[in-house]
Every structure is written in structure tokens, then in C-alpha cells.
Amino acid sequence: MHSRLVERGPRSLVLSLVVGLAVLGCNASQVPSGSAPSSSEPSAGQPSASGAPSKAAARDATIRWAADEPSQGLDPQIASAGASIELMALLYDTLYDFDEAGQLVPWLAETVKTSTDGLTWTFALRSNARFSDGSAITADDVKFSLDRARNGDVLKGQLSLITSIDIVDTATVSVTLSAPNGQLPLVLAAAGSAGILSKAAVEGRPDYFTSPAITSGPYTLQELVPQSRALLEANPNYWHESLPKVKTIEYIYQSDATVRQTMVAGGAADIAPISPAGAAEMGASDQFKIVTTQNLSPLFWGWDWTKPPFDNKLVRQAVAFAIDREGSIAACVYGGPEKVIWGAGPSPSDPNYVEINTYKVDRATAVKRAGELLDQAGWRAGPNGVRIANGVEGMPDGSPLKVTVPYEGTWKVAECNTLLLQQALKDVGIEIVPQAYDRAAYWGDVAAGKFAMYHGGAWAADALDFFNTWYRSGGSLTALTTHLNDPQIDAKIDAAVSSTDPAAVKATLAELQKLAVDELYTLVWGQTFNPILFTSKLDGFITTPSTALSRGLMYTDYVQQ
């Protein structure tokens, strides 16, 4: 999860782009700048009217990428944690994607047409789109994949406005909505999660997702060794004439960012996400390069707000006052005040961000207000500085306010944040017990509701995407963040997603942000960034606003020097 990271770049263009797509009723030649041109003006990698261009052969070389093991498997409609999405993003292509310039563009779809009312979207597939076995990617495959997605665990909420998916012909699909959806291109670009699957391959093998062999993405899976590695080879039938650049990716499983840094520095890997502390340590050199990603990556404290002590929002608000946001950012993320979030969760650089400074007070005032809230909630001063229950519903009187807080055991930023949480909450009489947790089981157990409180880091494209993925019932990240299932909140999100009026969208998002800060279904307190360290022998690696860092690998060449 924590591998979805920060630095807003081209992502700031996404909202205006997708709203424009929804309301313009545009055909392919009317798509705003950055989207696919009409078929009469093919861009690089697109077939011309006279047929598909010859495909450049991928360089016979290997890129060694060190990253987390895909602990939730490779089924797009089950796996929502970042570790699985990273590998799936190389195997499954999507109808939309972000190009090298960070623009959201049709990808497997060559052209997209929308009706004037924004309710019908027609996707024409590329004529040279093939699965890795050479079979054509058809409208039947797209319908199969999108039907799976809108009924699955990951994208069901974001695709809830779809009423039907119809096959127009073998290469054309029509999607009908109950209301306009400006977020649809962004949802259909969700790396891994919105991947297009081979209907024949999935239905023909009940265990397909244990080792998917026929795939639509730039790479195909050759070997999958648990707790060791995956071996990927370039899809020989990939539609893009010049991608991927390199034939083989050795996907080395390593969950510890410090070890990954050592691997790249010592020559055991070529590229890997590392920690902010590691980036500061490495610095710039002729041998290595460091880039940061473009995604908004909020850090948050999640909790079970249906059970004591966090079922009382006064307790949640007390924690919001008591945590040391600036201290954690400085000590754990190596960032400045610009990385602190006092509001609901969207980045302060987002055009729809609302400045809400309820909890932005000096330390003495924060401790005082937190104490007052805990008193009101029935948690009184107790022995050894730990508060005890006094009339708290569901808790025997005298029970200590003691909470075990797990974190991903190999994520140093998470460990640092949790230790600082322990120190900060001690000032208000809450005893925190940090627990280093098995990385492979962590997010599955979060989704299962096993923790009273936990450390998290996730991602969002912008303010609208934040609420659509974190707060919507069935949102792709809801089970890992807010755990909400609230029809009233869903209705507000639907109103924002469907609106063609930017002012109305802004007003609805402001209302949602105020609600989020008051109710604190999750406590977002900062944002992080994930540096990518790679050898200078690599050329062309890019970061885009995609939800997967690994997508940049298909643009990357390995140049011996």
C-alpha cells in the first residue's frame, strides 16, 4: 500500500480532463489535449490506416526490479494492495493509461466517443491489440473484464453508475451509465485493477490467477516463485510498436526498503523503491539516479470506529489533536511542513482542497483539548498516567485506554511513525503498543477488520478520486481506509462525480471534507513520497500518475556503459 506516492505533477490535469470527457459529448477527434487523436492521425505506436507498423524488438537484456511480493495474488478483483497491483500492472493493460507526459489517454482503446448527455461511452479497440498468445483482444474480452470489475471487490463502487455493457461488434464496446461520470477514464486507467483479461483463458483454467499465462500487458509471466521472484518476458504481440524496451524483467521480492537500497547500491538489483531516509543518504551521483513519483500518497491512522474506544468520535478527535504531525513528517518522512495535512486528506496543492485547521494548534493547547475530549468520552485519569474507562459503553469500568497498533513490519517509515504516535499519545493518557506485523498478511487483516487501530499509507489522484476510492461503499480502498458503507455519503460522491459544473463539484467536495474532518472515519495527517533508486545504466525510466510505479519499466532501456 505505501508504494503509492506523492509529488503532484501531471495528475493535477486529470480532473479537468475527465470532466471534459464526460460533458463534451466528444468523438475521438474532440478529445481534449493529451488524449488519443482520431484514427486519421495515428500517434506513435498506433497503427496507421494502411495497417500496423512493424514492431521494434525489445532489447535482449534484463532489468532487475526489487519490490514487495504480491501478497494478495494476481486477481484484479480481489487484490487491492499495492504489492499485487505493481506486478499486475505489467501483465494487464487497461482501456486508458497515462502516457510518458503524464496525460490520461485511451490505451487499449484507440478511440472513445461519448454521447452528448454523457451517458453512453463507446470504446473502439486497437486493431492490433493482442494477448500474449497472439489472440485478438475483442469486445467480448472487454465486456467480460468490466463485468467482473463492477461485480468484484475492488472497483465495484467506482463502477456503480454503469447500467449495461454491450458489444457493438467484435472490436467495439458500449458502456451505458445511469448518470454522467467524469471519473470513468481515471477508473478505467486503474493499473492492474481495471486490467483487460482474456475471457477464454480465465474461464478455461479455474486456477488461472495463480499464474496468469495469457495476458494483455507489456509483459507476460514466465515464472512465479513464492518468497523469491517473478520472471517476466516482453509480450511479443504487444500492440505498441516500440514498447516494452527490454525483453526481461526479474521481479525480485524484497519488502525491506533498506535492503532494496543496498541491493541497488551493491549491484544485486538495477532499480527499486527506497525510503526517504535512504534517498537523503544516497544523494546524487554519477552512478545512481533518484526520482520521486507523482501520486498523492496520504499517510493515515485507520481504526475500527464501530467498537470502543474509537466508536466515540470524541476519542478520534482527541487523537487528531494529540498526534505530532510535524514531528512525524520531519523525523520519518524527511519532509517539511508542506507534507503535513491538517484537513481531510486531499493534498493542499489540490484545487479542491479546503483549509480546515481545527487541529492546528500549539502543543499545549492540543494536549489540553485532547484531555477534555477524553474526559467527555468517559476516559478518566488513571494510575501510571494511563486513562481508564468510567461509564464507557461496552467497556468495563477501570479498563485502561490501551491500544495495540500494528504496522507493516518491514516499512521503516511506518515503524518510525508508530513509535512517535506512542510518544505523542502518552501525553494525553493513551497507551499505544506498537506491533510489527507480517507484511504478507497485513492488508488482508486490515480489510477483515482485525485491528482496533493501524498505520496506513495509500494513494489518490485528486480530491474527487480520494472520496471516490476511500469513502464510497465498495470503493477500491474503502475496506483498507474508512470502512464506510453509507448511502448518504455515496449520494454526495455520486453528485460530485456526475456534475458538469466545476463550482458544484467544488462545493460538494468542500462539504465532504468538513464531514471527514469532523467524523474522522480515518485520520489523514500527512503525505509521503517514495524515491526510486536506479543505476545510471538504465535509461528512460519515468514516473507517471499511474497507481503503479512499475508501469515506468516498459519505457526503460538497459544501456551498458
C-alpha positions as CSV (number, residue, x, y, z in Angstrom):
1,M,0.0,0.0,0.0
2,H,2.6,2.5,0.9
3,S,4.2,2.3,-2.5
4,R,1.7,4.8,-4.0
5,L,3.4,8.1,-3.7
6,V,3.5,11.7,-3.9
7,E,4.7,14.9,-5.8
8,R,1.7,16.2,-7.8
9,G,2.7,16.7,-11.4
10,P,0.5,16.0,-14.4
11,R,-2.1,14.5,-12.1
12,S,-3.3,18.0,-11.5
13,L,-4.6,17.8,-15.1
14,V,-6.7,14.7,-14.5
15,L,-9.9,16.2,-13.0
16,S,-10.3,18.8,-15.8
17,L,-9.6,16.2,-18.4
18,V,-12.1,13.6,-17.2
19,V,-14.8,16.1,-16.5
20,G,-14.3,17.4,-20.0
21,L,-14.6,13.9,-21.5
22,A,-17.9,13.4,-19.6
23,V,-19.6,16.5,-20.7
24,L,-18.4,17.4,-24.1
25,G,-20.1,14.5,-25.9
26,C,-16.8,14.3,-27.8
27,N,-15.9,11.9,-30.5
28,A,-12.3,10.8,-30.9
29,S,-11.2,14.0,-32.7
30,Q,-12.7,16.1,-29.9
31,V,-10.9,14.6,-27.0
32,P,-9.0,17.3,-25.1
33,S,-5.3,17.7,-25.4
34,G,-3.3,14.7,-24.2
35,S,-5.9,12.2,-25.3
36,A,-5.7,9.9,-28.3
37,P,-6.1,11.6,-31.7
38,S,-8.6,10.4,-34.2
39,S,-7.8,7.3,-36.2
40,S,-6.9,9.6,-39.2
41,E,-4.0,11.0,-37.2
42,P,-2.3,8.0,-35.5
43,S,0.2,8.7,-32.8
44,A,3.4,6.8,-32.2
45,G,2.7,3.2,-31.6
46,Q,-0.7,3.3,-33.2
47,P,-1.4,1.5,-36.5
48,S,-1.9,3.7,-39.5
49,A,-4.8,3.4,-41.9
50,S,-2.7,1.2,-44.0
51,G,-2.1,-1.3,-41.2
52,A,0.0,-1.9,-38.1
53,P,3.6,-0.7,-38.2
54,S,6.5,-3.1,-37.7
55,K,7.2,-3.7,-34.1
56,A,10.7,-2.9,-32.7
57,A,12.2,-5.9,-31.0
58,A,12.8,-5.5,-27.2
59,R,16.5,-5.3,-26.3
60,D,17.7,-8.7,-25.2
61,A,18.6,-7.6,-21.6
62,T,17.2,-8.0,-18.1
63,I,16.1,-5.3,-15.7
64,R,16.2,-6.4,-12.1
65,W,13.4,-4.7,-10.2
66,A,13.3,-5.2,-6.4
67,A,9.9,-4.7,-4.8
68,D,7.3,-6.2,-2.4
69,E,5.9,-9.7,-3.1
70,P,2.3,-9.6,-4.4
71,S,0.8,-10.8,-1.2
72,Q,-2.8,-10.7,-2.3
73,G,-2.3,-12.6,-5.5
74,L,-2.9,-11.5,-9.1
75,D,-6.7,-11.4,-9.5
76,P,-7.6,-7.8,-10.3
77,Q,-10.9,-8.0,-8.5
78,I,-9.5,-9.4,-5.2
79,A,-6.1,-7.8,-4.9
80,S,-6.2,-4.1,-3.8
81,A,-2.9,-3.8,-2.0
82,G,-0.1,-2.0,-3.8
83,A,2.3,-5.0,-3.8
84,S,-0.1,-7.0,-6.0
85,I,-1.0,-4.0,-8.2
86,E,2.7,-3.4,-9.1
87,L,3.0,-6.9,-10.7
88,M,-0.4,-6.9,-12.2
89,A,0.3,-3.5,-13.9
90,L,2.9,-5.2,-16.0
91,L,0.6,-8.1,-17.0
92,Y,-2.7,-6.5,-17.7
93,D,-3.3,-3.5,-20.0
94,T,-6.2,-1.1,-19.5
95,L,-8.6,0.9,-21.7
96,Y,-7.0,4.1,-20.5
97,D,-3.5,4.8,-19.2
98,F,-1.1,7.7,-18.5
99,D,1.4,8.3,-21.3
100,E,5.0,9.4,-21.0
101,A,3.9,13.0,-20.5
102,G,1.6,12.1,-17.6
103,Q,-1.5,12.6,-19.8
104,L,-4.5,10.4,-19.3
105,V,-5.1,8.9,-22.8
106,P,-7.0,6.0,-24.4
107,W,-4.7,3.0,-24.4
108,L,-6.1,-0.4,-25.4
109,A,-9.0,1.7,-26.8
110,E,-8.0,3.5,-29.9
111,T,-10.9,5.9,-29.9
112,V,-13.6,6.8,-27.3
113,K,-16.8,8.5,-28.1
114,T,-19.3,9.9,-25.6
115,S,-22.9,10.8,-26.2
116,T,-24.0,14.4,-25.7
117,D,-25.6,13.6,-22.4
118,G,-22.5,11.8,-21.2
119,L,-24.4,8.6,-20.5
120,T,-23.0,6.4,-23.3
121,W,-19.3,5.7,-23.9
122,T,-18.2,3.8,-26.9
123,F,-14.8,2.3,-27.0
124,A,-13.2,1.1,-30.3
125,L,-10.3,-1.2,-29.6
126,R,-7.0,-1.0,-31.4
127,S,-6.9,-3.2,-34.5
128,N,-3.6,-4.7,-33.5
129,A,-4.4,-5.3,-29.8
130,R,-3.4,-8.9,-29.0
131,F,-3.0,-11.1,-25.9
132,S,0.4,-12.6,-25.3
133,D,-0.6,-15.8,-27.1
134,G,-1.4,-13.8,-30.3
135,S,-5.2,-14.0,-30.0
136,A,-7.1,-10.8,-30.6
137,I,-8.4,-8.7,-27.7
138,T,-12.1,-8.4,-28.5
139,A,-15.1,-6.6,-27.3
140,D,-16.2,-9.9,-25.6
141,D,-13.0,-9.8,-23.5
142,V,-13.6,-6.2,-22.6
143,K,-17.2,-6.8,-21.6
144,F,-16.1,-9.9,-19.6
145,S,-13.4,-7.9,-17.8
146,L,-15.5,-4.8,-17.0
147,D,-18.4,-7.0,-15.8
148,R,-16.0,-8.8,-13.5
149,A,-14.7,-5.4,-12.3
150,R,-18.1,-3.9,-11.5
151,N,-19.1,-7.0,-9.5
152,G,-15.7,-7.6,-7.8
153,D,-14.3,-6.4,-4.5
154,V,-12.0,-3.6,-5.8
155,L,-13.8,-1.4,-8.3
156,K,-17.4,-2.1,-7.6
157,G,-18.1,1.2,-6.0
158,Q,-16.4,3.3,-8.7
159,L,-18.2,1.5,-11.5
160,S,-21.6,1.6,-9.8
161,L,-23.0,4.0,-12.3
162,I,-22.7,1.5,-15.1
163,T,-26.1,0.1,-16.0
164,S,-25.0,-2.0,-19.0
165,I,-22.1,-3.1,-21.1
166,D,-22.9,-4.0,-24.7
167,I,-21.0,-5.5,-27.6
168,V,-21.4,-3.4,-30.7
169,D,-19.1,-5.5,-32.9
170,T,-16.0,-7.6,-32.3
171,A,-13.9,-4.6,-31.6
172,T,-16.3,-2.1,-30.1
173,V,-18.0,-1.9,-26.7
174,S,-20.7,0.5,-25.5
175,V,-20.9,1.4,-21.8
176,T,-24.2,2.9,-20.5
177,L,-24.3,4.9,-17.3
178,S,-27.2,6.0,-15.1
179,A,-25.6,9.4,-14.7
180,P,-22.6,11.2,-16.2
181,N,-19.3,10.0,-14.6
182,G,-16.3,12.3,-15.0
183,Q,-14.1,9.9,-13.2
184,L,-14.7,7.0,-15.6
185,P,-11.4,7.4,-17.6
186,L,-9.5,7.5,-14.4
187,V,-11.2,4.4,-13.0
188,L,-10.6,2.6,-16.3
189,A,-6.9,3.5,-16.0
190,A,-6.5,1.9,-12.6
191,A,-3.3,-0.1,-13.1
192,G,-3.9,-3.8,-12.6
193,S,-7.4,-3.4,-11.2
194,A,-9.0,-2.4,-14.5
195,G,-6.9,-4.7,-16.5
196,I,-8.4,-6.4,-19.6
197,L,-8.4,-10.2,-19.3
198,S,-8.7,-13.0,-21.8
199,K,-12.2,-14.4,-21.3
200,A,-11.1,-17.7,-22.8
201,A,-8.0,-18.0,-20.6
202,V,-9.8,-17.1,-17.3
203,E,-12.8,-19.4,-18.0
204,G,-10.6,-22.2,-19.3
205,R,-8.5,-22.5,-16.3
206,P,-10.0,-22.4,-12.8
207,D,-6.6,-21.7,-11.3
208,Y,-5.7,-19.0,-13.9
209,F,-4.8,-16.3,-11.4
210,T,-2.3,-18.5,-9.6
211,S,0.0,-18.0,-12.6
212,P,-1.7,-16.0,-15.4
213,A,-0.1,-17.0,-18.7
214,I,-2.1,-15.3,-21.3
215,T,-2.2,-11.5,-20.6
216,S,-2.8,-8.2,-22.3
217,G,0.0,-6.1,-20.9
218,P,3.6,-5.3,-22.0
219,Y,5.0,-8.3,-20.2
220,T,3.9,-11.9,-19.8
221,L,4.6,-14.1,-16.8
222,Q,7.2,-16.9,-17.3
223,E,7.9,-17.9,-13.7
224,L,6.5,-17.2,-10.3
225,V,8.4,-18.4,-7.2
226,P,6.8,-17.6,-3.9
227,Q,9.1,-15.7,-1.5
228,S,11.7,-15.3,-4.2
229,R,10.8,-13.7,-7.6
230,A,8.7,-13.5,-10.7
231,L,10.3,-13.6,-14.2
232,L,8.6,-11.6,-16.9
233,E,9.3,-11.5,-20.6
234,A,8.2,-8.9,-23.2
235,N,4.8,-9.7,-24.7
236,P,5.8,-10.4,-28.4
237,N,2.3,-9.4,-29.5
238,Y,2.0,-6.2,-27.6
239,W,0.2,-3.5,-29.6
240,H,2.6,-0.7,-29.1
241,E,5.3,-0.6,-31.8
242,S,8.2,0.5,-29.5
243,L,7.2,-0.9,-26.1
244,P,8.4,-2.5,-24.0
245,K,12.1,-1.6,-24.4
246,V,13.7,-4.5,-22.6
247,K,12.9,-8.2,-23.1
248,T,13.1,-9.5,-19.5
249,I,12.3,-8.2,-16.0
250,E,13.5,-10.1,-13.0
251,Y,11.0,-9.1,-10.3
252,I,12.9,-9.7,-7.1
253,Y,10.7,-9.9,-3.9
254,Q,12.1,-7.8,-1.1
255,S,9.9,-5.9,1.3
256,D,12.6,-4.0,3.3
257,A,13.4,-0.7,1.6
258,T,16.8,-0.5,3.3
259,V,17.7,-3.9,1.8
260,R,16.5,-2.8,-1.6
261,Q,18.7,0.2,-1.4
262,T,21.7,-2.0,-0.6
263,M,20.8,-4.3,-3.5
264,V,20.9,-1.4,-6.0
265,A,24.0,0.1,-4.5
266,G,25.8,-3.2,-4.5
267,G,24.7,-4.3,-8.0
268,A,22.2,-7.1,-7.0
269,A,19.3,-5.1,-8.4
270,D,19.0,-2.3,-11.0
271,I,16.1,-0.4,-9.7
272,A,13.9,-0.3,-6.6
273,P,11.7,1.9,-4.4
274,I,13.6,3.1,-1.3
275,S,12.8,5.1,1.8
276,P,13.0,8.9,2.1
277,A,15.9,8.4,4.6
278,G,17.7,6.2,2.0
279,A,17.3,8.9,-0.7
280,A,18.8,11.5,1.7
281,E,21.7,9.2,2.4
282,M,22.4,8.3,-1.2
283,G,22.2,11.8,-2.6
284,A,23.0,12.5,-6.3
285,S,25.9,10.8,-8.0
286,D,27.1,9.7,-11.5
287,Q,26.4,6.1,-10.7
288,F,22.8,6.3,-9.5
289,K,19.7,8.3,-10.1
290,I,16.8,9.1,-7.8
291,V,13.3,10.2,-8.9
292,T,10.1,10.6,-7.0
293,T,6.6,9.7,-8.0
294,Q,3.8,12.0,-9.0
295,N,1.0,10.5,-6.9
296,L,-0.7,11.9,-3.9
297,S,0.1,9.5,-1.1
298,P,-1.6,10.3,2.2
299,L,-0.4,8.7,5.4
300,F,-3.2,7.9,7.9
301,W,-4.2,6.2,11.1
302,G,-7.1,3.8,10.5
303,W,-9.3,2.4,13.2
304,D,-12.4,0.3,13.9
305,W,-14.9,3.1,14.6
306,T,-17.6,0.6,15.3
307,K,-16.2,-0.6,18.6
308,P,-14.7,1.1,21.7
309,P,-12.7,3.1,22.2
310,F,-13.0,4.6,18.7
311,D,-16.7,4.2,18.2
312,N,-16.9,7.5,20.1
313,K,-15.8,10.3,17.7
314,L,-14.7,12.4,20.7
315,V,-11.9,9.8,21.2
316,R,-11.0,10.0,17.5
317,Q,-10.9,13.8,17.7
318,A,-8.7,13.6,20.8
319,V,-6.2,11.5,18.9
320,A,-6.4,14.1,16.0
321,F,-5.3,16.8,18.4
322,A,-2.7,14.7,20.2
323,I,-0.6,13.3,17.3
324,D,2.5,15.1,16.3
325,R,2.1,15.6,12.6
326,E,5.0,17.9,12.0
327,G,7.3,15.8,14.2
328,S,6.5,12.6,12.3
329,I,6.9,14.3,8.9
330,A,10.3,15.7,9.9
331,A,11.6,12.5,11.6
332,C,10.1,9.8,9.5
333,V,9.4,11.2,6.0
334,Y,12.2,13.7,5.8
335,G,9.8,16.3,4.7
336,G,8.8,19.9,5.7
337,P,5.6,21.5,6.8
338,E,4.2,21.2,3.2
339,K,3.9,17.5,3.7
340,V,1.6,17.9,6.8
341,I,-2.1,17.6,6.2
342,W,-4.5,19.2,8.7
343,G,-7.6,18.7,6.7
344,A,-9.5,15.7,5.4
345,G,-6.9,14.1,3.2
346,P,-6.5,15.8,-0.3
347,S,-3.2,17.5,-0.8
348,P,-3.1,21.2,-0.1
349,S,-2.0,21.7,-3.7
350,D,-5.3,20.3,-5.0
351,P,-7.6,22.9,-6.4
352,N,-10.5,21.5,-4.5
353,Y,-8.6,21.4,-1.2
354,V,-10.3,23.1,1.8
355,E,-8.2,24.5,4.5
356,I,-9.6,23.2,7.8
357,N,-7.4,23.9,10.8
358,T,-9.5,22.5,13.6
359,Y,-6.5,20.5,15.0
360,K,-3.8,23.0,14.1
361,V,-2.9,24.4,17.5
362,D,0.2,24.7,19.6
363,R,1.2,21.6,21.6
364,A,0.0,22.7,25.0
365,T,-3.4,23.6,23.6
366,A,-3.6,20.3,21.7
367,V,-2.9,18.2,24.8
368,K,-5.4,20.3,26.8
369,R,-8.2,19.8,24.2
370,A,-7.5,16.1,23.8
371,G,-7.7,15.7,27.5
372,E,-11.1,17.5,27.6
373,L,-12.5,15.3,24.9
374,L,-11.3,12.1,26.5
375,D,-12.9,13.3,29.8
376,Q,-16.2,13.9,28.0
377,A,-16.0,10.4,26.4
378,G,-15.7,8.8,29.9
379,W,-11.9,8.1,29.9
380,R,-10.7,9.5,33.2
381,A,-7.2,9.9,34.6
382,G,-5.9,6.6,35.9
383,P,-2.8,5.1,37.5
384,N,0.6,5.3,35.8
385,G,-0.6,8.1,33.5
386,V,-3.0,5.8,31.5
387,R,-6.6,6.7,31.4
388,I,-9.3,4.3,32.5
389,A,-12.9,3.8,31.5
390,N,-15.6,5.3,33.7
391,G,-19.1,4.8,32.2
392,V,-17.8,4.0,28.7
393,E,-20.4,1.9,26.9
394,G,-19.1,-1.5,26.0
395,M,-16.1,-1.3,28.3
396,P,-15.9,-2.4,32.0
397,D,-15.1,0.5,34.4
398,G,-11.4,0.6,35.1
399,S,-10.3,-0.8,31.7
400,P,-7.2,1.0,30.6
401,L,-7.1,3.1,27.4
402,K,-4.5,0.8,25.9
403,V,-4.4,0.1,22.1
404,T,-2.2,-2.2,20.1
405,V,-1.3,-0.5,16.8
406,P,0.2,-2.8,14.1
407,Y,2.2,-1.5,11.2
408,E,3.9,-3.2,8.2
409,G,6.9,-4.7,9.8
410,T,9.5,-4.0,7.1
411,W,8.4,-0.4,6.4
412,K,10.7,1.8,8.3
413,V,8.5,4.9,7.8
414,A,5.6,3.0,9.4
415,E,7.7,1.9,12.3
416,C,9.0,5.4,12.9
417,N,5.5,6.9,12.7
418,T,4.1,4.4,15.1
419,L,6.8,4.9,17.7
420,L,6.2,8.7,17.5
421,L,2.5,8.0,17.9
422,Q,3.2,6.1,21.1
423,Q,5.2,9.0,22.4
424,A,2.6,11.7,21.5
425,L,-0.4,9.9,22.8
426,K,1.3,9.1,26.1
427,D,0.9,12.9,26.8
428,V,-2.8,12.5,26.9
429,G,-3.1,9.2,28.8
430,I,-3.4,6.8,25.9
431,E,-1.1,3.8,25.9
432,I,0.0,2.7,22.5
433,V,1.6,-0.7,21.9
434,P,3.4,-0.8,18.5
435,Q,3.3,-4.1,16.8
436,A,5.5,-5.0,13.8
437,Y,3.2,-7.1,11.6
438,D,3.8,-9.7,8.9
439,R,3.8,-7.8,5.7
440,A,2.1,-10.5,3.7
441,A,-0.9,-10.7,5.9
442,Y,-1.2,-7.1,6.9
443,W,-3.7,-5.6,4.4
444,G,-5.8,-8.7,4.3
445,D,-6.2,-8.4,8.0
446,V,-6.9,-4.7,7.8
447,A,-9.7,-5.5,5.3
448,A,-11.0,-8.2,7.7
449,G,-11.3,-5.6,10.5
450,K,-8.9,-7.3,12.8
451,F,-7.3,-4.2,14.2
452,A,-8.6,-1.5,16.6
453,M,-6.1,1.0,15.1
454,Y,-3.4,0.7,12.5
455,H,-0.9,2.6,10.4
456,G,-1.5,3.1,6.7
457,G,-0.4,4.8,3.5
458,A,-2.5,4.8,0.4
459,W,-3.0,7.0,-2.7
460,A,-5.4,9.2,-4.6
461,A,-5.3,11.2,-7.9
462,D,-7.0,14.2,-6.5
463,A,-9.8,15.3,-4.1
464,L,-12.6,13.7,-6.1
465,D,-10.7,10.5,-6.5
466,F,-9.9,10.5,-2.8
467,F,-13.5,10.4,-1.8
468,N,-14.5,8.1,-4.7
469,T,-11.9,5.4,-3.7
470,W,-11.7,5.9,0.1
471,Y,-15.2,6.9,1.2
472,R,-17.6,5.3,-1.3
473,S,-19.2,2.0,-0.4
474,G,-17.3,-0.6,-2.3
475,G,-14.5,1.8,-3.3
476,S,-11.2,0.3,-4.2
477,L,-9.6,1.5,-1.0
478,T,-12.6,1.8,1.3
479,A,-12.0,-1.6,3.0
480,L,-8.5,-0.5,3.8
481,T,-9.1,3.0,4.9
482,T,-12.5,4.3,6.1
483,H,-14.5,1.0,6.1
484,L,-17.6,3.0,5.2
485,N,-20.9,1.8,3.8
486,D,-23.0,5.0,4.0
487,P,-25.7,5.6,1.3
488,Q,-25.8,9.3,2.2
489,I,-22.1,9.8,1.6
490,D,-22.4,7.7,-1.5
491,A,-25.1,10.1,-2.8
492,K,-22.8,13.1,-2.2
493,I,-19.9,11.4,-4.1
494,D,-22.3,10.5,-6.9
495,A,-23.4,14.1,-7.1
496,A,-19.8,15.2,-7.4
497,V,-18.8,12.5,-10.0
498,S,-21.9,13.2,-12.1
499,S,-21.9,17.0,-12.0
500,T,-20.8,19.0,-15.1
501,D,-20.5,22.2,-13.0
502,P,-17.0,22.7,-11.5
503,A,-18.4,25.0,-8.9
504,A,-20.9,22.4,-7.8
505,V,-18.2,19.8,-7.6
506,K,-16.0,22.1,-5.5
507,A,-18.9,22.8,-3.1
508,T,-19.7,19.1,-2.7
509,L,-16.1,18.2,-2.1
510,A,-15.9,21.0,0.5
511,E,-18.9,19.5,2.3
512,L,-17.3,16.1,2.2
513,Q,-14.0,17.4,3.6
514,K,-15.7,19.1,6.5
515,L,-17.6,15.9,7.3
516,A,-14.4,13.9,7.1
517,V,-12.6,16.2,9.5
518,D,-15.4,16.1,12.0
519,E,-16.2,12.4,11.9
520,L,-12.7,11.1,11.3
521,Y,-13.6,7.8,9.8
522,T,-9.8,7.7,9.1
523,L,-7.2,10.2,10.3
524,V,-5.1,11.5,7.4
525,W,-2.2,13.5,8.8
526,G,0.5,13.8,6.2
527,Q,1.8,12.7,2.8
528,T,4.9,10.9,1.9
529,F,6.9,10.4,-1.2
530,N,8.6,7.3,-2.5
531,P,12.0,7.7,-4.1
532,I,13.0,5.3,-6.8
533,L,16.7,4.5,-6.9
534,F,18.2,3.1,-10.1
535,T,21.6,2.6,-11.7
536,S,22.7,5.1,-14.3
537,K,22.9,2.2,-16.7
538,L,19.1,2.5,-17.0
539,D,17.7,5.0,-19.5
540,G,14.2,6.2,-19.9
541,F,12.5,5.1,-16.6
542,I,9.7,7.5,-15.9
543,T,7.1,8.1,-13.2
544,T,3.6,8.9,-14.3
545,P,0.5,9.4,-12.2
546,S,-0.4,5.7,-12.6
547,T,-1.2,3.9,-9.4
548,A,1.7,1.5,-10.2
549,L,5.4,2.6,-10.1
550,S,6.2,-0.5,-12.2
551,R,4.5,0.9,-15.3
552,G,7.5,3.0,-15.9
553,L,9.6,-0.1,-16.6
554,M,8.1,-0.6,-20.0
555,Y,9.7,2.7,-21.1
556,T,13.1,1.7,-19.6
557,D,16.1,0.6,-21.6
558,Y,19.2,-1.1,-20.2
559,V,22.3,0.6,-21.7
560,Q,25.7,-0.9,-20.9
561,Q,28.3,1.9,-20.3
